[in-house]
Amino acid sequence: MVRAAVCSRGGLKSMPLIIFKRLKPFLKKRNFNADEKFVFHQDSAPAHTAQKTLQFSNGRKVTYIKPSQWMPFSPDAAMCDFWL
């Protein structure tokens, strides 16, 4: 299991910047490719359901849990992205 997060300290405010500055280098550094079996799991945050995010995942044949299958904002289904 790999966990990745983008926090406000990074200064990124738009999804295209997050994709190009964080997600692409993250995947490249770990040598993920279409032959590997992994599932990209997100929560229902607006940035995760953005069309650009979903297009990025679809364009790279990344297996991910689709928004219609997510349990919305459920701490049981996704790791918390805030301090408890």
Secondary structure, 3 states (H helix, E strand, C coil): CCCCCCCHHHCCCCHHHHHHHHHHHHHHHCCCCCCCCCCECCCCCCCCCCHHHHHHHHHCCCCECCHHHCCCCCCCCCCCCCCC
